[in-house]
Amino acid sequence: MVFFMSLSLIGIILVQLYWINLSLKINDEQFKSHVQQILNMVAEKLRDDEELRFNNLYYHVKDSVGHRPTKADFANYMYKGDLKEHQNTVYSDYLSQTYKEELDFFDKNEQEEKVSSLTENSGENGMTIDEYKLSLENARREDAAREKRHIKYLFDYYNTGRPIESRISEKFFLKTLRSDLKENKVNKENKVDIDFEYAVYKNGLATKMRSKNFSYDPNLSYTASLFPGRDDDISENFYSYRLMVSFPSKKQYILSKILGITMLSVIFTLIIIIAYLSAINQLIKQKQISEIKTDFINNMTHEFKTPIATINLALDAIKNPKILGDTEKVQRYLQMIREENKRMHSQVENVLQISKLDRKELDITKDQANIHDIIEDAIEHVHLIIEAREGHLTRHFHATRTTTLLNDVHFTNVLVNILDNAIKYSEGEPEIDIYTENVKDFILIKISDKGLGMSKTTQKRIFEKFFREHTGDIHNVKGHGLGLAYVKRIIDDHNCNIYVESEKGKGSTFIIKMPLIN
């Protein structure tokens, strides 16, 4: 079961990782597609903006000179470089050469216009009114088309040699790019705009139009033709500029888009992992409990076997006619039967009390009492056992305030259990010290011995029900692992705390911290 659960959990985690990776790739492709579309749109808007500004300039010059402007008319508006280069810029030869070509071009146009005029005049003499109107409309259209071609012709001439920073308004470019990013699904779903850096390259070389922190990265940068031509007569100058935009925070931006669903996926996966570990832990605990219960049954069987055998032997002895007539021996055997029966009853009572405590059915009433008196009662219960083993118990009562709220019967049993353990786990003569002292509004009771001591692992589990430290033969010290469990539950019921300090081979100290009655 553990194998298949582990296999399923690993499969779930791998599927989640695959899904997250796939989502990142899909979002990256979507981002790339959207940004490419936006850059193409921005390039188109920049071209439209440049044409609009040139058209305004064209009609301004046309109004100034009173006719369709020529190249010579645009000479004062041409780019002449910075101030240092201004005196070295010569246009005279170029203009004289191109001006003749342009005059020839317009002479040809004027000849066509004269032919058109003669046609119109002859129309007045020989054409119908509709034919005359149609002829005029065609002439206007041809004139408009010629002017359009002329504007494009001057547009190419005007932009010859102009640097990109004079052709594009950087402010308009940034405003357009930010606006399009926000409107076209890139920043639309995010409250914070994604940062970007930009640069314009001409024939692979950087121009002055660039942001300070631009750095080309194939994974983070996107490019578009800045002035894509739309007609065959557009100069190739328009194809040489490339707009590059990079997004340094692209990875964080893409992660933020799937962060919500990814976090839910991670949370649910963690819940499954925690549930899985909890199930494994419960299996291990159930196995340990099973082993502990088996030990408990073995211990209880051993504990009952001895008194039952003793009682049977005593009864068989009493039935003997020779013993039956001896009153002293009969009383002795009866006393043995009584003691062994009392011993079994005590063990059963411990089990029942622990069961009632677990079900919170044990009614424990508490009264005001002097803790030193309770300690003396507990000492009285074990005094004969200590004397029989030639041990010593020393009192160190330093507490001046000793009034507490407790149940004298159960709390006496608590102290007796601790003292009984101190005696049982002392290999030679028991040496026990009992200390009391006041700490603020509490009294501390310390019971120390110089017995076998406990390991760190045992110290963490000694208050568990049925737990006993194994030392080879589990019956080398009599008991069934309920004494300290009972102690812990009574202490908790009294709102007290119990701690243990121990070192293997050097003995143990049990510390009880009780609140005082002011």
NORCOR-V290197 format. One record per residue. N is the residue number from 1. SS is DSSP state (H for helix, E for strand, L for the rest). PHI is phi in radians with two decimals (NA if undefined). D_FIRST is the distance of its C-alpha to the first C-alpha in Angstrom with 2 decimals. Layout:
n=<N/N>
ss=<SS/SS>
phi=<PHI/PHI>
d_first=<D_FIRST/D_FIRST>
This chain:
n=<1/2/3/4/5/6/7/8/9/10/11/12/13/14/15/16/17/18/19/20/21/22/23/24/25/26/27/28/29/30/31/32/33/34/35/36/37/38/39/40/41/42/43/44/45/46/47/48/49/50/51/52/53/54/55/56/57/58/59/60/61/62/63/64/65/66/67/68/69/70/71/72/73/74/75/76/77/78/79/80/81/82/83/84/85/86/87/88/89/90/91/92/93/94/95/96/97/98/99/100/101/102/103/104/105/106/107/108/109/110/111/112/113/114/115/116/117/118/119/120/121/122/123/124/125/126/127/128/129/130/131/132/133/134/135/136/137/138/139/140/141/142/143/144/145/146/147/148/149/150/151/152/153/154/155/156/157/158/159/160/161/162/163/164/165/166/167/168/169/170/171/172/173/174/175/176/177/178/179/180/181/182/183/184/185/186/187/188/189/190/191/192/193/194/195/196/197/198/199/200/201/202/203/204/205/206/207/208/209/210/211/212/213/214/215/216/217/218/219/220/221/222/223/224/225/226/227/228/229/230/231/232/233/234/235/236/237/238/239/240/241/242/243/244/245/246/247/248/249/250/251/252/253/254/255/256/257/258/259/260/261/262/263/264/265/266/267/268/269/270/271/272/273/274/275/276/277/278/279/280/281/282/283/284/285/286/287/288/289/290/291/292/293/294/295/296/297/298/299/300/301/302/303/304/305/306/307/308/309/310/311/312/313/314/315/316/317/318/319/320/321/322/323/324/325/326/327/328/329/330/331/332/333/334/335/336/337/338/339/340/341/342/343/344/345/346/347/348/349/350/351/352/353/354/355/356/357/358/359/360/361/362/363/364/365/366/367/368/369/370/371/372/373/374/375/376/377/378/379/380/381/382/383/384/385/386/387/388/389/390/391/392/393/394/395/396/397/398/399/400/401/402/403/404/405/406/407/408/409/410/411/412/413/414/415/416/417/418/419/420/421/422/423/424/425/426/427/428/429/430/431/432/433/434/435/436/437/438/439/440/441/442/443/444/445/446/447/448/449/450/451/452/453/454/455/456/457/458/459/460/461/462/463/464/465/466/467/468/469/470/471/472/473/474/475/476/477/478/479/480/481/482/483/484/485/486/487/488/489/490/491/492/493/494/495/496/497/498/499/500/501/502/503/504/505/506/507/508/509/510/511/512/513/514/515/516/517/518>
ss=<L/H/H/H/H/H/H/H/H/H/H/H/H/H/H/H/H/H/H/H/H/H/H/H/H/H/H/H/H/H/H/H/H/H/H/H/H/H/H/H/H/H/H/H/H/H/H/H/H/H/H/H/H/H/H/H/H/H/H/H/H/H/H/H/H/L/L/L/L/L/L/H/H/H/H/H/H/L/L/L/L/L/H/H/H/H/L/L/L/L/L/H/H/H/H/H/H/H/H/H/H/H/H/H/H/H/H/H/H/H/H/H/H/H/H/H/H/H/H/H/H/H/H/H/H/H/L/L/H/H/H/H/H/H/H/H/H/H/H/H/H/H/H/H/H/H/H/H/H/H/H/H/H/H/H/H/H/H/H/L/L/L/L/H/H/H/H/L/L/H/H/H/H/H/H/H/H/H/H/H/H/H/H/L/L/L/L/L/L/L/L/L/L/L/L/L/E/E/E/E/E/E/L/L/E/E/E/E/E/E/L/L/L/L/L/L/L/L/L/L/E/E/E/E/E/L/L/L/L/L/L/L/L/L/L/H/H/H/H/L/E/E/E/E/E/E/L/L/L/H/H/H/H/H/H/H/H/L/H/H/H/H/H/H/H/H/H/H/H/H/H/H/H/H/H/H/H/H/H/H/H/H/H/H/H/H/H/H/H/H/H/H/H/H/H/H/H/H/H/H/H/H/H/H/H/H/H/H/H/H/H/H/H/H/H/H/H/H/H/L/H/H/H/H/L/L/H/H/H/H/H/H/H/H/H/H/H/H/H/H/H/H/H/H/H/H/H/H/H/H/H/H/H/H/H/H/H/H/L/L/L/L/L/L/L/L/E/E/E/E/H/H/H/H/H/H/H/H/H/H/H/H/H/H/H/H/H/H/L/L/L/E/E/E/E/E/E/L/L/L/L/L/E/E/E/E/L/H/H/H/H/H/H/H/H/H/H/H/H/H/H/H/H/H/L/L/L/L/L/L/E/E/E/E/E/E/E/E/E/L/L/E/E/E/E/E/E/E/E/L/L/L/L/L/L/H/H/H/H/H/H/L/L/L/L/L/L/L/L/L/L/L/L/L/L/L/L/L/L/L/L/L/H/H/H/H/H/H/H/H/H/H/H/L/L/L/E/E/E/E/E/E/E/L/L/L/E/E/E/E/E/E/E/E/E/L/L/L>
phi=<NA/-1.09/-1.08/-1.22/-1.12/-1.13/-1.08/-1.13/-1.12/-1.08/-1.06/-1.08/-1.12/-1.12/-1.10/-1.11/-1.12/-1.11/-1.12/-1.11/-1.11/-1.12/-1.09/-1.10/-1.13/-1.10/-1.15/-1.14/-1.15/-1.09/-1.06/-1.07/-1.11/-1.12/-1.13/-1.09/-1.07/-1.14/-1.11/-1.10/-1.14/-1.11/-1.04/-1.14/-1.19/-1.13/-1.10/-1.09/-1.13/-1.14/-1.11/-1.13/-1.12/-1.20/-1.05/-1.08/-1.14/-1.02/-1.24/-1.14/-1.15/-1.06/-1.16/-1.28/-1.58/1.45/-2.68/-1.05/-1.20/-1.82/-1.04/-1.08/-1.13/-1.59/-1.06/-1.26/-1.75/-1.27/-1.28/-2.04/1.31/-1.40/-1.10/-1.18/-1.63/-1.07/-1.24/-1.55/-1.56/-2.03/-2.05/-1.04/-1.10/-1.08/-1.17/-1.12/-1.29/-1.33/-1.15/-1.06/-1.07/-1.20/-1.11/-1.04/-1.08/-1.34/-1.05/-1.12/-1.10/-1.17/-1.10/-1.12/-1.13/-1.11/-1.07/-1.11/-1.15/-1.09/-1.13/-1.15/-1.13/-1.14/-1.17/-1.17/-1.54/-2.21/-1.78/-1.29/-1.13/-1.10/-1.15/-1.16/-1.11/-1.12/-1.13/-1.14/-1.10/-1.13/-1.14/-1.11/-1.10/-1.11/-1.15/-1.11/-1.14/-1.11/-1.19/-1.12/-1.15/-1.14/-1.09/-1.15/-1.09/-1.22/-1.08/-1.09/-1.09/-1.10/-1.57/-1.14/1.42/-1.32/-1.24/-1.10/-1.20/-1.60/-1.61/-2.11/-1.45/-1.09/-1.11/-1.13/-1.07/-1.13/-1.09/-1.16/-1.12/-1.11/-1.10/-1.22/-1.10/-1.29/-1.52/-2.05/1.23/-1.56/-1.76/-1.07/-1.61/-1.97/-1.28/-1.81/-1.18/-1.35/-1.27/-2.57/-2.16/-2.48/-2.82/-2.03/-1.98/-2.10/0.91/1.48/-1.92/-1.24/-1.81/-1.27/-1.48/-2.86/-1.48/-1.12/-1.79/-1.19/-2.51/-1.31/-2.42/-0.97/-1.47/-2.04/-1.91/-2.33/-2.32/-2.68/-1.19/-1.29/-2.19/-1.16/-1.27/-2.07/-2.36/-1.17/-1.56/-1.39/-1.13/-1.19/-0.97/-1.28/-1.63/-1.47/-1.59/-2.20/-1.63/-2.09/-2.24/-2.03/-2.14/-1.04/-1.72/-1.05/-1.08/-1.12/-1.12/-1.16/-1.10/-1.12/-1.23/-1.94/-1.08/-1.04/-1.19/-1.17/-1.10/-1.07/-1.06/-1.13/-1.08/-1.14/-1.14/-1.11/-1.09/-1.10/-1.11/-1.10/-1.09/-1.11/-1.12/-1.11/-1.11/-1.09/-1.08/-1.13/-1.08/-1.12/-1.11/-1.08/-1.14/-1.13/-1.09/-1.05/-1.15/-1.12/-1.13/-1.10/-1.08/-1.08/-1.09/-1.09/-1.12/-1.07/-1.06/-1.16/-1.12/-1.43/-1.11/-1.14/-1.12/-1.11/-1.09/-1.10/-1.09/-1.08/-1.12/-1.15/-1.14/-1.08/-1.19/-1.13/-1.21/-1.18/-0.98/-1.18/-1.35/-1.04/-1.43/-1.69/-1.05/-1.12/-1.21/-1.07/-1.09/-1.11/-1.19/-1.13/-1.12/-1.08/-1.09/-1.13/-1.16/-1.18/-1.15/-1.11/-1.09/-1.14/-1.08/-1.08/-1.13/-1.11/-1.13/-1.05/-1.10/-1.15/-1.16/-1.08/-1.10/-1.16/-1.10/-1.09/-1.59/0.98/-1.80/-1.43/-1.49/-2.00/-1.59/-2.10/-2.33/-1.18/-2.67/-1.60/-1.12/-1.13/-1.15/-1.14/-1.12/-1.10/-1.10/-1.13/-1.08/-1.07/-1.19/-1.88/-1.01/-1.13/-1.14/-1.14/-1.12/-1.08/-1.70/1.04/-1.67/-2.38/-2.22/-2.03/-1.69/-2.29/-1.55/-1.81/-1.28/-1.74/-1.88/-2.31/-1.50/-2.34/-1.87/-2.74/-1.70/-1.09/-1.20/-1.19/-1.24/-1.10/-1.07/-1.02/-1.16/-1.10/-1.04/-1.15/-1.13/-1.09/-1.12/-1.07/-1.28/-1.10/-1.69/-1.79/-1.22/-1.80/-1.33/-1.13/-2.14/-2.10/-2.15/-2.05/-2.04/-2.34/-2.75/-1.70/-2.28/0.96/-1.71/-2.28/-2.09/-1.78/-1.99/-2.06/-2.07/-1.97/-2.39/-2.05/-1.56/-1.27/1.32/-2.40/-1.37/-1.07/-1.10/-1.15/-1.04/-1.29/-2.12/-1.15/-1.62/-1.39/-1.16/1.29/-1.35/-2.49/-1.33/-1.46/-2.27/1.51/-1.48/-1.22/-1.81/-1.19/-2.20/-1.17/2.64/-2.31/1.31/-1.95/-1.03/-1.29/-1.11/-1.11/-1.01/-1.05/-1.19/-1.18/-1.07/-1.09/-1.13/-1.57/1.01/-1.95/-2.21/-2.27/-2.26/-2.34/-2.14/-2.67/-2.44/-0.99/1.47/-2.11/1.76/-2.39/-2.32/-1.73/-2.07/-1.96/-1.93/-2.06/-1.31/-1.63/-1.61/-1.25>
d_first=<0.00/3.81/5.39/5.32/6.04/8.47/9.82/10.58/12.16/14.20/15.26/16.46/18.38/19.95/21.01/22.55/24.38/25.64/26.86/28.64/30.25/31.37/32.81/34.73/36.19/37.21/38.83/40.57/42.03/43.14/44.73/46.52/47.82/49.06/50.72/52.43/53.83/55.02/56.75/58.55/59.65/60.87/62.82/64.42/65.41/66.92/68.97/70.13/71.02/73.03/74.88/75.65/77.09/79.15/80.46/81.62/83.35/84.89/86.48/87.59/89.43/90.75/92.22/93.76/95.49/96.33/95.01/91.91/91.06/91.26/89.60/92.57/91.97/88.40/89.63/89.61/86.02/84.62/82.31/84.46/81.90/82.21/85.58/85.86/85.58/87.76/91.11/89.81/88.71/91.38/91.31/94.97/94.90/91.61/92.84/96.24/94.60/91.96/94.38/96.69/93.78/92.85/96.49/96.63/93.45/95.02/98.43/96.67/95.05/98.45/99.99/97.32/98.01/101.76/101.07/98.91/101.74/104.32/102.09/101.79/105.60/106.26/103.83/106.09/108.93/107.22/103.60/102.50/101.03/97.45/97.75/99.14/96.25/93.68/95.39/95.23/91.50/90.74/92.77/90.81/87.48/88.66/89.86/86.53/84.64/87.04/86.50/82.74/82.95/85.37/82.97/80.19/82.70/83.64/79.98/79.20/82.39/81.70/78.18/79.35/78.60/77.17/74.14/70.95/71.27/74.57/73.22/70.14/70.03/67.08/66.95/66.78/64.13/61.81/62.39/61.65/58.48/57.04/58.02/56.47/53.20/52.99/53.96/51.84/48.19/47.94/48.89/48.94/45.52/45.93/48.18/49.01/50.75/49.20/51.40/53.13/55.66/58.20/60.83/63.30/63.99/67.05/66.83/63.90/65.79/65.04/67.55/68.51/66.42/63.05/61.06/61.03/57.36/56.86/54.94/53.93/50.23/49.15/45.85/47.54/51.01/52.38/55.86/58.38/62.00/64.07/67.09/65.97/69.14/69.65/72.89/74.26/77.07/74.88/75.27/72.47/72.73/70.30/67.58/67.74/66.06/62.26/60.55/57.39/55.09/52.12/49.44/48.30/45.77/44.34/40.82/40.71/42.18/39.59/36.73/38.34/38.25/34.44/33.90/33.30/30.61/29.05/28.95/27.28/24.65/24.14/24.09/21.46/19.29/19.86/18.95/15.55/15.17/16.52/14.30/11.18/12.93/14.00/10.65/9.77/13.36/13.21/10.54/12.95/15.88/14.87/14.62/17.97/19.49/18.71/20.48/23.25/23.87/24.16/26.69/28.42/28.90/30.22/32.55/33.78/34.43/36.37/38.24/39.31/40.07/42.93/44.83/44.44/45.86/48.62/49.52/49.69/51.93/54.14/54.52/55.39/57.92/59.50/59.92/61.99/65.68/66.75/64.31/64.88/68.52/67.71/67.11/66.04/63.28/62.12/61.84/59.96/57.42/57.15/56.49/53.70/52.14/52.51/50.91/47.92/47.45/47.71/45.09/42.58/43.50/42.92/39.40/38.56/40.21/38.07/34.89/36.41/37.60/34.20/32.75/35.61/35.16/31.51/32.72/35.79/38.10/40.12/43.45/44.68/48.21/49.62/53.25/55.28/55.46/56.60/53.66/55.94/56.80/53.12/52.54/55.60/54.28/50.98/52.96/55.05/52.02/51.08/54.59/55.30/52.02/52.89/56.41/55.25/53.29/56.27/54.32/55.51/54.52/56.27/56.58/56.87/57.50/58.40/57.36/60.35/58.53/56.47/56.31/52.79/51.17/49.07/48.50/50.49/48.66/45.08/46.09/48.03/44.92/43.03/45.72/45.97/42.24/42.55/45.77/44.32/41.45/44.12/46.03/43.15/41.76/45.24/45.91/49.68/51.99/50.20/51.60/50.57/51.91/51.67/52.57/53.23/54.22/54.55/52.75/54.01/53.19/50.80/51.25/49.11/48.64/47.63/47.03/47.00/46.77/47.05/44.32/41.20/39.64/35.96/33.64/32.41/28.86/30.36/32.60/29.72/28.23/31.34/31.58/28.14/28.33/28.07/27.85/30.15/30.62/30.30/33.35/32.97/33.98/32.35/35.52/37.99/38.44/38.52/36.36/33.14/31.87/33.29/36.57/35.54/33.00/36.04/38.14/35.81/35.75/39.55/40.16/38.09/40.02/43.23/42.23/42.42/40.36/39.56/38.83/38.66/40.14/39.65/39.94/38.94/42.11/44.30/43.50/42.04/43.49/42.23/43.66/44.02/45.29/47.10/49.06/52.75/54.96/57.66>
